[in-house]
Amino acid sequence: MANVSRNVQRMVLGDVEVIRIVEWHEPFVPAAEMFPDVAAGVWRDNERWLAPDHWEPRSGRAVIALQTWVLRSGGRTVLIDTGAGNGRERPGMAPFHRCEGDFLGLLDRAGVRPRDVDVVVNTHLHVDHVGWNTTGADGDWVPTFPRAQYLVPAADDFHYGPDNPDPRGLQEVDRLIYADSVAPVHRAGQVVLWDGSHRIDDHLTLEAAPGHTPGHSVLRLASGNDRAVFAGDLLHSPVQILDPSCSSNACLDPGRAAASRRRVLARAAEERELLVPAHFGGSGVVEVRRNGDAFALGSWAALDSAPTPVSG
């Protein structure tokens, strides 16, 4: 059984309750492979605060979390990204191939049932952000959240979808991901495509931040005096705050990703937005500060480890 106190955490920002659902938090791939532009000495020079939540010195692997953020805002429940899903064919993607996790169990222990979810946000259409969009068996995939509106960036939907005539940058596994985790939601009539920006409610707004994928997006939260930006895969490691020019090896357009990263970090520093990337370990939530023309990490936010009571 999952350790609920570690896998379900919460905080409140203004009038919005934020719940963190962590499927796993562990060493992933070698940091040098995942971040080829980060100088090797950066990891050792910052070992004091990178280890153990963001880097494992013994193996040299980057430590990341697979997690979903749940927002209760304006009487509605909003999910940001849906992890890798269970029972998926993901050849060549060992961490996600035919995996079996307890995502729905963790949601239930946090008081979130599939029928209660109003909005699902896919910040982009990579394997570890859309998997629980659907559930099923023997290839019969249906939306996991039967009442939800699924917000999907139009540029990503075109790039990964069947109507893209240009296969460059696409792998066969991308077709599998779209077929089992996105296309069934289209067939159910629950997908809303958007470009540029999309307002969810008075507190939540989606904005394009392309580069990692053509339609990659971030979600901004503004409620009372509190601000946050849920940054998807704009960053995978805190070292990218120190040097925003460094993209991950999964960025399709590293230069454009770096430009989006710098823009989002600048606004986070100027407007005191908490930065909430999709895969940060630790508490997952950190302040960003200006350091001359560069950026530095501020304080990590404290999340309550007690799970939200399960509703009847």
Residue pairs with C-beta under 8 A, 6 or more apart in sequence:
2 102
2 105
2 106
2 109
4 106
4 109
4 307
5 305
5 306
5 307
6 22
6 305
7 21
7 22
7 23
7 106
8 19
8 20
8 21
8 22
8 106
8 109
8 110
8 307
8 308
9 19
9 20
9 22
9 283
9 303
9 304
9 305
10 17
10 18
10 19
10 20
10 110
10 303
10 304
10 306
10 307
10 308
11 17
11 18
11 285
11 301
11 302
11 303
11 304
12 18
13 221
13 223
13 224
13 226
13 227
13 228
13 274
14 203
14 221
14 222
14 223
14 224
14 225
14 226
15 73
15 74
15 203
15 223
15 224
16 71
16 72
16 73
16 203
16 204
16 221
16 223
16 226
17 71
17 72
17 73
17 308
18 69
18 70
18 71
18 221
18 228
19 69
19 70
19 71
19 72
19 110
19 112
19 308
20 67
20 68
20 69
20 70
20 284
20 303
21 67
21 68
21 69
21 70
21 103
21 106
21 107
21 110
22 65
22 66
22 67
22 106
23 66
23 67
23 68
23 83
23 84
23 101
23 102
23 103
23 106
24 65
24 66
24 101
25 53
25 63
25 64
25 65
25 66
25 67
25 281
26 63
26 64
27 56
27 59
27 61
27 62
27 63
28 34
28 61
28 62
28 63
28 64
28 95
29 61
29 62
30 59
30 60
30 61
30 62
31 38
31 43
31 55
31 60
31 61
31 62
31 237
32 38
32 40
32 60
33 249
34 62
34 236
34 237
34 248
34 249
34 250
35 62
35 236
35 237
35 239
35 240
35 246
35 247
35 248
35 249
36 249
37 243
37 245
37 246
37 247
37 254
38 239
38 243
38 246
42 239
42 242
42 243
43 50
43 55
43 57
43 60
43 239
44 57
46 239
46 242
47 55
47 57
49 297
50 238
50 239
51 57
52 63
53 63
53 281
53 282
54 62
54 63
54 64
54 237
54 238
54 239
54 280
54 281
54 282
55 61
55 62
55 63
55 237
56 62
56 63
62 236
62 237
63 281
64 236
64 237
64 279
64 280
64 281
65 279
65 280
65 281
65 284
66 83
66 84
66 128
66 279
67 83
67 278
67 279
67 284
68 79
68 80
68 81
68 82
68 83
68 103
68 107
68 132
69 79
69 80
69 81
69 230
69 276
70 77
70 78
70 79
70 80
70 107
70 110
70 112
71 77
71 78
71 79
71 80
71 204
71 221
72 78
73 200
73 201
73 203
73 204
73 221
73 223
74 201
74 202
74 203
76 118
76 119
76 201
77 112
77 116
77 117
77 118
77 119
78 117
78 118
78 119
78 120
78 121
78 200
78 204
79 112
79 117
79 119
79 120
79 121
79 145
79 148
80 121
80 123
80 219
80 230
80 278
81 121
81 122
81 123
81 128
81 129
81 130
81 232
81 278
82 103
82 120
82 122
82 129
82 130
82 131
82 132
82 133
82 144
83 101
83 103
83 128
83 129
83 131
83 132
84 90
84 95
84 96
84 99
84 101
84 127
84 128
84 131
84 132
85 99
85 103
85 130
85 131
85 132
85 133
85 134
85 135
85 180
85 181
86 99
86 100
86 101
86 103
86 131
86 135
87 98
87 100
87 137
88 96
88 97
88 98
88 99
88 127
88 131
88 176
88 177
88 180
88 181
89 97
89 98
89 176
89 180
90 96
90 97
90 98
90 127
90 173
90 176
90 177
91 97
91 172
91 173
92 171
92 173
93 127
93 173
96 127
96 128
96 131
103 132
104 114
104 132
104 135
104 144
107 113
107 114
108 310
109 307
109 310
110 307
110 308
110 310
111 307
111 308
111 309
111 310
111 311
112 308
113 311
114 144
114 145
114 146
115 145
115 146
115 147
116 147
116 311
117 145
117 147
117 148
118 147
118 148
118 149
119 148
119 149
119 150
119 151
119 200
120 133
120 145
120 148
120 149
120 150
120 151
121 151
121 200
121 206
121 219
122 129
122 130
122 133
122 150
122 151
122 152
122 153
122 156
122 182
123 129
123 153
123 216
123 217
123 218
123 219
123 230
123 232
123 233
123 278
124 153
124 156
124 212
124 213
124 215
124 216
124 217
124 232
124 233
125 152
125 153
125 156
125 157
125 159
125 160
125 177
125 178
125 182
125 213
125 215
126 177
126 213
126 233
126 250
127 173
127 177
129 232
129 233
129 278
130 177
130 181
130 182
131 181
132 144
133 143
133 144
133 145
133 150
133 181
133 182
133 184
133 185
134 141
134 142
134 143
134 144
134 180
134 181
134 184
134 185
135 141
135 142
135 144
136 142
136 180
136 184
139 180
141 180
141 181
141 184
142 184
142 188
143 150
143 184
143 185
143 188
143 190
148 190
149 190
149 192
150 185
150 190
150 191
150 192
151 192
151 194
151 198
151 200
151 206
152 182
152 191
152 192
152 193
152 194
152 215
153 193
153 194
153 195
153 208
153 213
153 214
153 215
153 216
153 217
154 193
154 194
154 195
154 215
155 195
155 208
155 210
155 213
155 214
155 215
156 213
156 214
156 215
156 216
157 182
157 191
157 193
157 215
158 164
158 214
159 169
159 170
159 213
159 214
159 215
160 170
160 174
160 175
160 177
160 178
160 182
161 178
161 182
161 183
162 178
162 183
164 170
169 252
182 191
185 191
192 198
194 206
195 208
196 207
196 208
197 205
197 206
197 207
197 208
198 205
198 206
199 205
199 206
200 206
200 219
203 221
203 222
203 223
204 219
204 220
204 221
205 219
205 220
205 222
206 217
206 218
206 219
206 220
207 217
207 218
207 219
207 220
208 215
208 216
208 217
209 216
209 217
209 218
209 231
209 232
209 234
209 260
209 261
209 263
209 264
210 216
210 253
210 256
210 257
210 260
211 234
211 247
211 251
211 252
211 253
211 254
211 255
211 256
211 257
211 258
211 259
211 260
211 261
212 232
212 233
212 234
212 247
212 248
212 250
212 251
212 252
212 253
212 257
212 260
213 233
213 252
214 252
214 253
216 232
216 233
216 234
216 257
216 260
217 232
218 229
218 230
218 231
218 232
218 234
218 264
219 229
219 230
220 227
220 228
220 229
220 230
220 273
221 227
221 228
221 229
221 230
226 274
227 271
227 272
227 273
227 274
228 273
228 274
228 275
228 276
228 285
229 264
229 267
229 268
229 273
229 274
229 275
229 276
230 276
230 277
230 278
231 264
231 275
231 276
231 277
231 278
232 277
232 278
233 248
233 250
233 277
233 278
233 279
234 257
234 260
234 261
234 264
234 277
235 241
235 261
235 275
235 277
235 280
236 248
236 277
236 279
237 280
238 280
238 286
238 297
239 246
240 246
240 247
240 261
241 265
241 275
241 286
241 288
241 295
241 296
241 297
242 294
242 295
242 296
242 297
243 294
244 258
244 261
244 262
244 265
244 295
245 258
245 262
246 258
247 254
247 257
247 258
247 261
251 257
265 275
265 288
265 295
266 295
267 273
268 274
268 275
268 288
269 288
269 289
269 290
269 295
270 290
272 287
273 288
274 285
274 286
274 287
274 301
275 285
275 286
275 287
275 288
276 284
276 285
277 284
280 286
282 300
283 300
283 301
283 302
283 303
284 303
285 300
285 301
285 303
286 297
286 298
286 299
286 300
286 301
287 297
287 298
287 299
287 300
287 301
288 295
288 296
288 297
288 298
289 295
289 296
289 297
289 298
290 296
